[in-house]
Amino acid sequence: MDNPLPPAPELRFAFDAPTQTLRASLAPGSLVPRIDALWLRDRLADAGYADFKLRRNAVKALITQYNAGGTVVELEIADSIDGELQIATTPDSLEARLTITPAEGGRAVTKDDVLEQLAARGIYEGVRVEEINRAIAAGIAQDLVIARGREPVDGEDGWLECLLPETRARVPNIRPSGRTDYRDLGEVQVVHEGDALMRRHPPTTGTPGLDVTGRAIAPQPGRDQRFASGLRGVRPHADDPDLLVAASDGQPVQVRGGMMVEPIYTVDTVNMTTGNIVFDGTVKVRGDVKAGMRIEASGDIEIGGVVEPATVEARGNIVVKNGVLGAVGKKNPGKHRIRCDGSFSATYAQQARIEAGDSIFIDDLAMQCELHARNHIRVGNTRRGHVIGGTLRATLSIHARVIGAPNRIRTELEIGTDSALSRALQDMVQLRDGKESQLLEIGKVLTLSDRQPGRIPAELRDRAEQTATNLSFEVESLRENEDEMRYLLALAKQARVNAEQALHEGVVVSMGEARLAIPGHRGPSTVRLAEHGLGVFALEDEGKPGNER
């Protein structure tokens, strides 16, 4: 006859509703089997308490006490815990996020619970019911986006549209080193009084958004772009203040904050008969500029013939249709030079001293010249493109088809340094600081006027507002100039010399303290700063490591 199974321990559960706790009582039978946590979990499941949250220490004590032969009476071993929900909004109130902690033996979170709390929080914009349903079905969620408002769309900045696409620009030709194209500055363009020049497009206010509670979110309006003050030769259209028109005949020039129309002085030839020319505007010479003469212009200078050893200076661009003959290297070279704040272009230059605040473009030949450009020097477009002898300095690039000569004529090239630009940047920062200080003081006056209406006369307040507007524009313009200068100084580290066809021995390239005398005659080449100083690379491989020759 089989031995009977030992009697099971007598286990009783009692749920205390007020405290939401489950108590266990356990008395051993005559033959006491050992119990463990798995056995207890099975008994809890049989009794319908499987989801309750167990108190680990209490369960351990129950098992230990029983297995030691003791009796357990009314020991709290588990808790009934309801599910919890939390709805949090982002700082901008554009999103509401749901976190659900699952129930452990208690009441689970329902969809109605979520909707009721959303309503209590005043959240009704962009509620995502499907996301809520999925979270309820899963019984758990963590920072789930269940409502999303509508973001505002910021306004677009105002801008100025040039209505004359061929207009010469008085802005720097700042482009990555080695990648400047030959610029044909073209003929002097002429507009007449009343011609439309530029249109101002006002900023837009943007589109308001809504947060999850339905409150409007104001967009950031676009920044205004007004015409600069003091633009010469132009005026707003009588019926359209956003349209800039010519106030007189002359050459249109695009500048920061608008356009100007410069008067044009035209002469056939500049010689002893005409005398020197100093003109506030653009000068156009149909023929030659004879030796010893002087031309100064606040605008551009265009010369249709040849410039002999003379002084030609412009705040804009200088265009010489033929060539420039100087006296560099001669016994009595004099102080003649060609200098412009913009770009210079000519067909050829021989023994000439030329300085450009932007770039220098020579189509055919630069022989024994002193050329100095803030940005680029490029020789060669439709013609030979030879640089032979002389000294060339440019911050970003020197580019020609052939540099040097087979007979090893010394040709000195300097790239990547511009101490004048560094000094100009420092001066501009100081100037901007001064303007910002003025703007701050005027801001204090306007704030006082807002707080104490009537204390400051209306006329004085109007003048202060106009001054603040002008200063704000000037500060913004100065900041843009600073950014361009810093960008240019950063580009200077990538400066290079490019020879499309040949780079001859006798050429010496320097960049700061680095100096390289070109060894031997080479084909298409580029010279740039490498890991251990200046190096010569194959032009088609320039920029790739390991191709130094």
C-alpha positions as CSV (number, residue, x, y, z in Angstrom):
1,M,0.0,0.0,0.0
2,D,1.4,3.4,-1.0
3,N,2.4,5.9,1.7
4,P,-0.1,8.8,1.8
5,L,1.2,12.3,0.8
6,P,2.1,14.5,3.7
7,P,-0.6,17.0,4.6
8,A,-0.2,20.4,2.9
9,P,0.5,23.3,5.2
10,E,-2.6,25.2,6.1
11,L,-2.3,28.6,4.3
12,R,-4.9,31.4,4.6
13,F,-4.9,34.8,2.9
14,A,-6.8,37.8,4.1
15,F,-7.1,41.1,2.1
16,D,-7.5,44.2,4.2
17,A,-9.3,46.7,2.0
18,P,-8.6,49.9,4.1
19,T,-4.8,49.4,3.9
20,Q,-4.8,47.5,0.6
21,T,-2.6,44.9,2.1
22,L,-2.6,41.1,1.8
23,R,-1.9,39.1,5.0
24,A,-0.9,35.4,5.2
25,S,-1.3,32.9,8.0
26,L,0.5,29.6,7.8
27,A,0.3,26.7,10.2
28,P,2.2,23.4,9.6
29,G,0.5,20.0,9.4
30,S,1.6,16.9,11.2
31,L,4.3,16.2,8.5
32,V,5.7,19.5,7.4
33,P,7.1,19.7,3.9
34,R,9.5,22.5,3.1
35,I,8.2,25.5,1.0
36,D,9.9,28.0,-1.2
37,A,9.0,31.2,-3.1
38,L,7.8,29.4,-6.2
39,W,5.4,27.4,-4.0
40,L,4.1,30.6,-2.5
41,R,3.6,32.3,-5.8
42,D,1.6,29.4,-7.1
43,R,-0.6,29.6,-4.0
44,L,-1.1,33.4,-4.6
45,A,-2.0,32.7,-8.2
46,D,-4.6,30.1,-7.1
47,A,-6.1,32.6,-4.8
48,G,-6.2,35.4,-7.3
49,Y,-3.4,37.5,-5.9
50,A,-0.7,36.9,-8.5
51,D,-0.4,40.6,-9.6
52,F,0.0,41.9,-6.1
53,K,3.3,43.5,-5.2
54,L,5.2,41.2,-2.9
55,R,7.1,42.4,0.1
56,R,10.3,40.6,-0.4
57,N,11.5,40.7,3.2
58,A,8.1,39.5,4.5
59,V,8.0,36.6,2.0
60,K,11.5,35.6,3.0
61,A,10.6,35.7,6.7
62,L,7.4,33.7,6.1
63,I,9.4,30.9,4.3
64,T,12.2,30.9,6.8
65,Q,9.8,30.8,9.8
66,Y,7.7,28.0,8.4
67,N,10.6,25.9,7.3
68,A,11.9,26.2,10.8
69,G,8.7,24.7,12.1
70,G,7.1,27.9,13.3
71,T,3.6,29.3,12.7
72,V,3.0,32.4,10.8
73,V,0.0,34.6,11.8
74,E,-1.4,37.5,9.9
75,L,1.9,38.5,8.2
76,E,1.6,41.3,5.6
77,I,3.3,39.9,2.5
78,A,1.9,41.9,-0.4
79,D,0.2,45.2,-1.4
80,S,-2.5,46.0,-3.9
81,I,-1.2,49.1,-5.8
82,D,-3.3,51.0,-8.3
83,G,-1.9,52.1,-11.6
84,E,-0.7,55.7,-11.8
85,L,-0.6,58.3,-14.5
86,Q,1.3,61.5,-14.9
87,I,0.9,64.1,-17.6
88,A,3.7,66.6,-18.0
89,T,4.0,69.5,-20.4
90,T,7.2,70.7,-22.0
91,P,8.5,74.1,-20.9
92,D,7.1,75.7,-24.1
93,S,3.8,73.8,-23.6
94,L,4.0,72.5,-27.1
95,E,3.8,68.9,-26.0
96,A,1.9,66.9,-23.3
97,R,3.6,63.6,-22.4
98,L,2.1,60.6,-20.6
99,T,3.7,58.3,-18.2
100,I,1.8,55.3,-16.9
101,T,3.0,53.1,-14.0
102,P,1.2,49.7,-14.4
103,A,-1.1,48.5,-11.6
104,E,0.1,45.7,-9.3
105,G,-3.0,44.1,-8.0
106,G,-5.0,47.3,-8.0
107,R,-7.0,49.3,-10.5
108,A,-5.4,49.9,-13.9
109,V,-5.3,53.3,-15.6
110,T,-8.1,53.7,-18.1
111,K,-8.6,55.9,-21.1
112,D,-11.2,57.9,-19.2
113,D,-8.6,58.6,-16.5
114,V,-6.3,60.1,-19.1
115,L,-8.9,62.2,-20.8
116,E,-10.2,63.5,-17.4
117,Q,-6.7,64.6,-16.4
118,L,-6.2,66.2,-19.8
119,A,-9.4,68.1,-19.3
120,A,-8.5,69.1,-15.8
121,R,-5.2,70.5,-17.0
122,G,-7.0,72.4,-19.8
123,I,-5.2,70.4,-22.5
124,Y,-7.3,69.8,-25.6
125,E,-5.2,71.1,-28.6
126,G,-3.7,68.3,-30.8
127,V,-4.7,65.4,-28.5
128,R,-3.6,62.0,-30.0
129,V,-6.3,59.6,-29.1
130,E,-4.6,56.6,-30.9
131,E,-1.5,57.0,-28.8
132,I,-3.6,57.0,-25.7
133,N,-5.4,53.8,-26.7
134,R,-2.0,52.1,-27.4
135,A,-0.7,53.1,-24.0
136,I,-3.8,51.9,-22.2
137,A,-3.6,48.6,-24.0
138,A,0.0,48.2,-23.0
139,G,-0.7,49.3,-19.5
140,I,2.6,51.2,-19.4
141,A,4.0,54.4,-21.0
142,Q,7.1,56.6,-20.5
143,D,7.0,60.2,-21.7
144,L,4.7,59.3,-24.6
145,V,3.6,62.4,-26.6
146,I,-0.2,62.4,-26.4
147,A,-0.9,66.0,-27.4
148,R,1.1,68.4,-29.5
149,G,0.4,72.0,-30.3
150,R,1.3,73.9,-33.4
151,E,4.6,75.6,-33.5
152,P,4.7,79.2,-34.6
153,V,6.3,80.0,-38.0
154,D,8.8,82.9,-37.5
155,G,8.6,85.8,-40.0
156,E,11.1,86.2,-42.8
157,D,13.6,89.0,-42.7
158,G,13.2,92.0,-44.9
159,W,15.6,92.2,-47.9
160,L,16.7,94.5,-50.7
161,E,16.3,93.4,-54.3
162,C,18.6,95.0,-56.9
163,L,16.6,95.7,-60.0
164,L,19.7,96.2,-62.2
165,P,21.4,92.8,-62.4
166,E,24.6,94.2,-64.1
167,T,25.2,96.8,-61.4
168,R,28.8,97.0,-60.1
169,A,28.9,96.1,-56.4
170,R,31.1,97.8,-53.8
171,V,31.4,94.7,-51.7
172,P,34.5,92.5,-51.3
173,N,35.1,89.5,-53.6
174,I,35.6,87.1,-50.7
175,R,35.7,83.6,-52.1
176,P,37.5,80.4,-51.1
177,S,41.2,80.5,-52.0
178,G,42.1,79.1,-55.4
179,R,38.6,79.4,-56.7
180,T,38.1,82.9,-57.9
181,D,36.9,83.4,-61.5
182,Y,38.2,86.0,-63.8
183,R,35.9,89.1,-63.4
184,D,35.2,91.2,-66.4
185,L,34.1,94.5,-64.8
186,G,32.4,95.6,-68.0
187,E,31.4,99.0,-69.2
188,V,30.2,101.8,-67.0
189,Q,26.5,101.5,-66.7
190,V,24.4,104.6,-66.9
191,V,20.9,105.2,-65.4
192,H,18.7,108.2,-65.7
193,E,16.7,110.2,-63.2
194,G,13.6,108.3,-62.2
195,D,14.9,104.8,-63.1
196,A,14.0,102.1,-60.7
197,L,17.1,100.8,-58.9
198,M,16.2,98.7,-55.9
199,R,13.1,97.4,-54.1
200,R,12.8,96.9,-50.3
201,H,10.8,93.9,-49.3
202,P,9.5,94.3,-45.7
203,P,9.8,91.6,-43.1
204,T,6.8,89.3,-42.5
205,T,5.2,88.9,-39.1
206,G,5.1,85.1,-39.2
207,T,2.2,82.8,-38.3
208,P,1.2,82.3,-34.6
209,G,1.2,78.9,-33.1
210,L,-0.9,77.2,-30.4
211,D,0.2,75.4,-27.3
212,V,-1.6,72.3,-26.0
213,T,-3.9,74.4,-23.9
214,G,-5.0,76.5,-26.9
215,R,-3.0,79.6,-25.9
216,A,-1.5,81.4,-28.8
217,I,2.3,81.4,-29.3
218,A,3.6,84.6,-30.9
219,P,6.1,84.1,-33.7
220,Q,9.4,85.9,-33.9
221,P,8.9,88.7,-36.5
222,G,11.5,89.0,-39.2
223,R,14.1,91.7,-38.9
224,D,13.6,94.8,-40.9
225,Q,16.0,95.8,-43.6
226,R,15.8,99.5,-44.4
227,F,17.6,101.6,-46.9
228,A,20.8,103.0,-45.4
229,S,20.8,106.7,-44.7
230,G,23.0,109.0,-46.7
231,L,22.7,107.2,-50.0
232,R,23.8,109.7,-52.7
233,G,22.0,110.2,-56.0
234,V,18.9,108.3,-55.1
235,R,15.5,108.8,-53.5
236,P,12.4,106.9,-52.6
237,H,9.7,106.8,-55.2
238,A,7.0,109.5,-54.5
239,D,4.2,106.9,-54.5
240,D,6.2,103.9,-53.2
241,P,8.6,104.4,-50.4
242,D,9.9,100.9,-50.8
243,L,11.2,101.6,-54.3
244,L,14.5,103.4,-54.7
245,V,14.9,105.4,-57.8
246,A,17.7,107.5,-59.4
247,A,17.6,111.1,-58.4
248,S,20.0,112.0,-61.2
249,D,21.8,110.6,-64.2
250,G,25.0,108.6,-63.4
251,Q,26.4,105.2,-62.7
252,P,24.5,102.9,-60.3
253,V,26.6,101.3,-57.6
254,Q,25.3,98.7,-55.1
255,V,26.5,99.3,-51.6
256,R,25.5,97.9,-48.2
257,G,21.9,99.0,-47.4
258,G,21.0,100.2,-50.9
259,M,22.4,101.8,-54.0
260,M,23.9,105.0,-55.0
261,V,24.1,106.9,-58.3
262,E,27.4,108.5,-58.9
263,P,27.9,111.3,-61.4
264,I,30.1,110.5,-64.4
265,Y,32.8,112.7,-65.7
266,T,33.9,111.8,-69.2
267,V,37.0,113.0,-71.0
268,D,38.8,111.9,-74.2
269,T,42.4,111.9,-72.9
270,V,44.1,112.9,-69.7
271,N,47.2,115.0,-70.4
272,M,48.8,118.3,-69.7
273,T,46.0,120.0,-71.6
274,T,43.2,118.6,-69.5
275,G,45.2,118.7,-66.3
276,N,44.8,116.3,-63.4
277,I,41.3,115.1,-62.5
278,V,39.8,115.0,-59.0
279,F,36.2,114.1,-59.2
280,D,33.5,113.1,-56.7
281,G,31.9,110.3,-58.8
282,T,33.0,108.0,-61.6
283,V,35.5,109.1,-64.2
284,K,35.5,107.7,-67.7
285,V,38.5,108.3,-70.0
286,R,38.0,107.3,-73.6
287,G,41.6,107.3,-74.5
288,D,45.0,107.3,-72.7
289,V,46.3,108.6,-69.5
290,K,49.7,110.3,-70.2
291,A,52.8,110.0,-68.1
292,G,52.9,112.2,-65.0
293,M,49.1,112.8,-64.8
294,R,46.8,112.1,-61.8
295,I,43.2,110.9,-61.6
296,E,41.3,110.6,-58.3
297,A,37.7,109.5,-58.1
298,S,35.3,108.7,-55.3
299,G,33.7,106.1,-57.6
300,D,35.0,104.0,-60.4
301,I,37.6,104.9,-63.1
302,E,37.3,103.4,-66.6
303,I,40.2,104.0,-69.1
304,G,39.7,103.0,-72.7
305,G,43.4,103.2,-73.7
306,V,46.8,102.9,-72.0
307,V,47.9,104.2,-68.7
308,E,51.5,105.5,-68.8
309,P,53.5,106.1,-65.6
310,A,50.7,108.0,-63.8
311,T,48.8,108.0,-60.5
312,V,45.2,106.6,-60.7
313,E,43.2,106.2,-57.5
314,A,39.6,105.2,-57.0
315,R,37.4,104.2,-54.1
316,G,35.6,101.9,-56.4
317,N,36.9,99.7,-59.2
318,I,39.5,100.6,-61.9
319,V,39.1,99.2,-65.4
320,V,41.8,99.7,-68.0
321,K,40.7,98.4,-71.4
322,N,44.3,98.2,-72.7
323,G,47.3,98.1,-70.5
324,V,49.4,99.8,-67.8
325,L,53.0,100.9,-68.3
326,G,54.8,101.8,-65.1
327,A,58.4,102.6,-64.1
328,V,59.1,99.9,-61.5
329,G,62.8,98.9,-61.8
330,K,63.8,102.0,-63.8
331,K,66.4,104.5,-62.6
332,N,63.8,107.1,-61.6
333,P,60.6,105.1,-61.0
334,G,58.8,108.0,-59.2
335,K,55.9,107.4,-56.9
336,H,53.3,106.7,-59.5
337,R,50.8,103.9,-58.7
338,I,47.4,102.6,-59.4
339,R,45.2,102.0,-56.4
340,C,41.6,101.2,-55.8
341,D,39.4,100.0,-52.9
342,G,37.6,97.6,-55.2
343,S,39.0,95.4,-58.0
344,F,41.4,96.3,-60.8
345,S,41.3,94.8,-64.3
346,A,43.5,95.4,-67.4
347,T,44.7,93.5,-70.5
348,Y,48.3,93.7,-69.5
349,A,50.7,95.4,-67.0
350,Q,54.4,96.1,-67.4
351,Q,56.6,97.5,-64.6
352,A,53.4,98.8,-62.9
353,R,52.7,99.3,-59.2
354,I,49.0,98.3,-58.6
355,E,47.1,97.9,-55.3
356,A,43.5,96.7,-55.0
357,G,41.3,96.4,-51.9
358,D,39.7,93.4,-53.5
359,S,41.3,91.6,-56.4
360,I,43.5,92.1,-59.5
361,F,42.6,90.7,-62.9
362,I,45.0,90.9,-65.8
363,D,44.2,89.0,-69.0
364,D,47.4,88.7,-70.8
365,L,50.7,89.5,-69.1
366,A,52.1,90.9,-65.9
367,M,55.8,91.6,-66.3
368,Q,58.1,93.0,-63.6
369,C,55.2,94.4,-61.7
370,E,54.4,95.1,-58.0
371,L,50.9,93.8,-57.5
372,H,49.2,93.8,-54.1
373,A,45.6,92.6,-53.7
374,R,43.5,92.0,-50.5
375,N,41.9,88.8,-51.9
376,H,43.1,87.4,-55.2
377,I,45.4,88.0,-58.2
378,R,44.5,86.2,-61.4
379,V,46.4,86.5,-64.6
380,G,45.0,84.9,-67.7
381,N,41.5,84.6,-69.2
382,T,41.3,84.8,-73.0
383,R,45.0,85.4,-73.5
384,R,48.4,84.1,-72.4
385,G,48.2,84.6,-68.7
386,H,51.9,84.9,-68.0
387,V,53.5,86.3,-64.8
388,I,57.2,87.1,-65.3
389,G,59.3,88.7,-62.6
390,G,58.2,91.2,-60.0
391,T,56.5,90.9,-56.7
392,L,52.9,89.7,-56.2
393,R,51.1,89.7,-52.9
394,A,47.6,88.4,-52.3
395,T,45.9,87.1,-49.2
396,L,43.9,84.2,-50.7
397,S,45.4,83.2,-54.1
398,I,47.7,84.0,-57.0
399,H,46.6,82.2,-60.1
400,A,48.1,82.3,-63.6
401,R,48.7,80.0,-66.5
402,V,52.5,80.4,-66.4
403,I,54.5,81.7,-63.5
404,G,58.1,82.6,-64.0
405,A,60.2,82.0,-67.1
406,P,62.5,79.3,-68.5
407,N,65.5,81.6,-67.9
408,R,64.8,81.6,-64.1
409,I,63.7,85.3,-63.8
410,R,63.2,85.9,-60.1
411,T,59.5,86.2,-59.3
412,E,58.4,86.7,-55.7
413,L,55.0,85.6,-54.6
414,E,53.5,86.2,-51.1
415,I,50.2,84.7,-49.9
416,G,48.2,84.2,-46.8
417,T,49.2,87.3,-44.8
418,D,47.3,90.5,-44.3
419,S,48.4,92.6,-41.3
420,A,46.3,95.5,-42.6
421,L,43.1,93.3,-42.4
422,S,43.9,92.3,-38.8
423,R,44.4,95.9,-37.9
424,A,41.2,96.9,-39.7
425,L,39.3,94.2,-37.8
426,Q,40.5,95.6,-34.5
427,D,39.5,99.1,-35.5
428,M,36.1,97.9,-36.6
429,V,35.5,96.0,-33.3
430,Q,36.3,99.2,-31.4
431,L,34.0,101.3,-33.6
432,R,31.1,98.8,-33.1
433,D,31.7,98.8,-29.3
434,G,31.3,102.6,-29.4
435,K,28.1,102.5,-31.5
436,E,26.6,99.8,-29.1
437,S,27.4,102.0,-26.1
438,Q,25.6,104.9,-27.8
439,L,22.7,102.6,-28.5
440,L,22.5,101.5,-24.9
441,E,22.3,105.1,-23.7
442,I,19.6,106.0,-26.1
443,G,17.7,102.8,-25.0
444,K,17.8,104.1,-21.4
445,V,16.2,107.4,-22.6
446,L,13.4,105.5,-24.4
447,T,12.8,103.2,-21.4
448,L,12.4,106.2,-19.2
449,S,10.0,107.7,-21.6
450,D,7.9,104.5,-21.6
451,R,7.8,104.4,-17.8
452,Q,7.1,108.1,-17.3
453,P,5.0,109.3,-20.2
454,G,5.3,113.0,-20.9
455,R,8.6,113.5,-19.1
456,I,10.5,113.6,-22.4
457,P,9.1,115.8,-25.2
458,A,7.6,114.0,-28.1
459,E,10.0,115.6,-30.6
460,L,13.0,114.5,-28.5
461,R,11.7,111.0,-28.3
462,D,11.1,110.8,-32.1
463,R,14.7,111.9,-32.7
464,A,15.9,109.3,-30.2
465,E,13.9,106.6,-31.9
466,Q,15.3,107.5,-35.3
467,T,18.9,107.7,-33.9
468,A,18.4,104.2,-32.3
469,T,17.2,102.8,-35.6
470,N,20.2,104.3,-37.5
471,L,22.6,103.0,-34.9
472,S,21.0,99.5,-34.9
473,F,21.5,99.4,-38.7
474,E,25.1,100.6,-38.4
475,V,25.9,98.0,-35.6
476,E,24.4,95.2,-37.8
477,S,26.4,96.4,-40.8
478,L,29.6,96.5,-38.7
479,R,29.0,93.0,-37.4
480,E,28.6,91.7,-40.9
481,N,31.9,93.4,-41.9
482,E,33.5,91.8,-38.9
483,D,32.2,88.3,-39.8
484,E,33.6,88.8,-43.4
485,M,37.0,89.8,-42.1
486,R,37.2,86.9,-39.7
487,Y,36.1,84.6,-42.5
488,L,38.8,86.1,-44.8
489,L,41.5,85.7,-42.1
490,A,40.5,82.0,-41.7
491,L,40.6,81.5,-45.4
492,A,44.1,83.0,-45.5
493,K,45.4,79.8,-43.9
494,Q,44.3,77.9,-47.1
495,A,46.0,80.4,-49.4
496,R,47.7,79.0,-52.5
497,V,49.5,79.7,-55.7
498,N,48.2,78.0,-58.8
499,A,50.0,77.6,-62.2
500,E,47.7,76.0,-64.8
501,Q,50.5,75.2,-67.3
502,A,54.0,75.8,-65.9
503,L,55.8,76.9,-62.7
504,H,59.4,77.8,-63.3
505,E,62.5,77.7,-61.3
506,G,63.3,81.2,-60.0
507,V,59.9,81.6,-58.4
508,V,60.0,82.1,-54.7
509,V,56.8,81.6,-52.6
510,S,56.4,82.8,-49.0
511,M,53.6,82.5,-46.5
512,G,54.4,84.1,-43.2
513,E,57.7,82.6,-41.9
514,A,57.5,79.8,-44.5
515,R,59.4,80.2,-47.7
516,L,59.9,78.0,-50.7
517,A,62.2,78.4,-53.8
518,I,60.7,76.4,-56.6
519,P,63.2,73.6,-57.5
520,G,63.3,73.0,-61.2
521,H,60.7,73.6,-63.9
522,R,57.3,72.1,-63.3
523,G,54.1,71.5,-65.1
524,P,50.6,72.4,-63.7
525,S,51.3,72.9,-60.0
526,T,49.9,74.4,-56.8
527,V,51.9,75.7,-53.8
528,R,50.2,75.6,-50.5
529,L,50.9,75.1,-46.8
530,A,51.5,71.4,-46.0
531,E,52.3,69.6,-42.8
532,H,56.0,70.6,-42.8
533,G,55.8,74.0,-44.5
534,L,55.1,75.1,-48.1
535,G,54.9,72.3,-50.6
536,V,54.5,71.9,-54.4
537,F,51.7,69.6,-55.5
538,A,50.3,68.5,-58.9
539,L,47.5,70.9,-59.7
540,E,44.9,68.2,-60.5
541,D,45.8,66.5,-57.1
542,E,45.9,69.6,-55.0
543,G,44.1,69.1,-51.7
544,K,44.9,65.4,-51.6
545,P,47.5,64.2,-49.1
546,G,50.6,62.5,-50.2
547,N,51.0,64.2,-53.6
548,E,53.8,66.6,-52.8
549,R,56.4,66.7,-55.5
